[in-house]
């Protein structure tokens, strides 16, 4: 190893060791709404500090750190401008990632990462020991603001993928499609708009359903074709749909994942279609992101990001017959299966 190569390796390790700081930098920008404060014209630190109610000197240091990572840019005259990355932090951006950034850096995450070695040793979550409750109970009972961030992050994720899913999912002949643990229902609304003869069911926890997509809410354009049904898919699932969609929810520990799939099988008629849509860790173009999310799931719910073979195996164990597996855009895979006995 040459001296230069060795120094580069040391630099990479130093950066990796301080990467929690990079997450903190990004969260601060999101919390301050810096991207929304900066318009199309370049702005000085003083101008931005007035907009976001921050100390100018401290804000200058934050902006310098952000610019190193390509989030905002300095124009050489002491003014800051947008970059492609900083625009993703705007709330009104078409592909906004504001709430995804906030979700990935919520205050409860910081205490968990320090317990990763413990979680690896035991092969399970540590959230209950840290916070005294399971993850979702804590979220909805003790951290309602974080629960709202979660709902918005899931909706932002759905906005980017719902159209691709709707284009690929064959609903010909279906009368009712049920979106299981579908959050605020953006995907379901997109499916109903594309298929005007299909009716829909949005199934999720009662508190989640308090704030559905406006199109599905009372008085919305799709309200007459949609039902909001409260429940927990790990306990039971609404019966009678022709197509069940489970998108980005099968990330608990395997027991809960199997329970949810078996509940769907029990609720569905023979021949019904069950569609699982997930980010597979071995099919991701972003392995750094995918593997980190996999470990965060281990920490908070004892869950995982699945491999293709692992998820297909669980679907089979639940008594469903896999019929197709295909990629949906660069990040998602769609696994179609049917309930046997038709």
FENVENBEL-V805076 format. One record per pair of residues at least 24 apart in sequence whose ideal C-beta (glycine too) atoms are under 6 Angstrom apart, sorted by the first residue. I is the first residue (numbers start at 1). J is the second residue. Records with the same first field share a line. If there is no record, write none. Layout:
I: J / J
This chain:
23: 105
25: 65 / 66
26: 101
27: 105
28: 62
29: 66
30: 89 / 98 / 101 / 102
35: 86 / 89 / 90
36: 90 / 91
42: 75 / 79 / 81
43: 80
44: 78 / 79
95: 160
96: 156
99: 149 / 152 / 153 / 156
100: 153 / 156
102: 149
103: 149 / 150 / 153
106: 146
112: 299
119: 298 / 299
124: 302
125: 301 / 302
126: 299
127: 300
135: 300 / 301
140: 207
151: 183 / 184
154: 183
155: 184 / 186
158: 186 / 187
161: 332
162: 186 / 187 / 190
164: 328 / 329
165: 328
166: 190 / 191 / 194
168: 328
171: 195 / 198
174: 198 / 242 / 243
175: 242
176: 241 / 242
177: 243
178: 203 / 238 / 241 / 244
179: 245
180: 233 / 244 / 246
181: 233 / 249
184: 212 / 213
185: 212 / 213 / 216
186: 213
187: 247
189: 213 / 215 / 216 / 222
192: 222 / 225
199: 225
200: 226
201: 227 / 229 / 238
202: 228
203: 229 / 231 / 238
206: 230
233: 260 / 263
234: 259 / 260
236: 263
237: 263 / 264 / 267
239: 267
242: 272
243: 273
244: 274
245: 275
246: 276
247: 277
251: 297 / 303
252: 301 / 303
253: 302 / 303
257: 314
258: 314 / 318
261: 318
262: 318
265: 318 / 319 / 320 / 339
268: 339
270: 339 / 341 / 342
271: 342
272: 339
273: 338
274: 320 / 337
275: 336
276: 335
277: 332 / 334
279: 331
280: 306 / 308 / 333
281: 305 / 307
282: 307 / 308
283: 333
285: 330
